[in-house]
Amino acid sequence: MATIEYQPKVENALLRAYLTRLQAHPLLTKAQTSALASASGELLAARLSGVPPAKPTLRLNGVPGEILKKLDSAGISERVLLMGALQRAFAGKTSTRDKILQIVAANLITSPINNAVYIASMAFINGARSVDQIVKTIKASFGKVMVTTWITSPLAIAYAQNYLQPELWEPFFVLLKFVMGTYFNTIAKKKQMELARLERLRKGKEAGKRK
């Protein structure tokens, strides 16, 4: 039995080639795309925040964390699995009621799980090792992350439902994640630099008092 080659209905040749590869190797392609977006976002955030360029050094103790970070942001993560399951659950359902249910399901089921796992992963990468430390980090950040998600997610899903072909959802949400991730990463880096500056001033004052 002859196999029918998948031909996405898009005019852009590069996008068509990407979608064809995505159909043939979904997990690997999503992993590669998300890893590239994550690395690019990290470099861009460092540039926008004014973080001084690091000296090129090989740090073997940082390798596991970087691998975990890329795996978390890649297609192997729960985001891909949950979003894919959500798309399959609502495949072919285009009524207004189904569209609303899809948005509600994304915000009440997939987003909380996705955000909790992401925060826990970032906490581990940044040095949290005990369950208590990770739980405290999730409690401290979960609310703010969910508020942002509840604002952006319905708008993004509604736009995708009404204006994008189903096969374009994955690159669209990767692009959205890249923009939002870069934005929050830039803010976080600026806050980290400010805290480091205040810490240096505090230590300088304490050293001056001891003299």
Secondary structure, 3 states (H helix, E strand, C coil): CCCCCCCCCCCCHHHHHHHHHHHHCHHHHHHHHHHHHHHHHHHHHHHHHCCCCCCCCCCHHHHHHHHHHHHHHCCCCHHHHHHHHHHHHCCCCCCHHHHHHHHHHHHHHHHHHHHHHHHHHHHHHCCCCCHHHHHHHHHHHHHHHHHHHHHHHHHHHHHHHHHCCHHHHHHHHHHHHHHHHHHHHHHHHHHHHHHHHHHHHHHHHHHHHHC
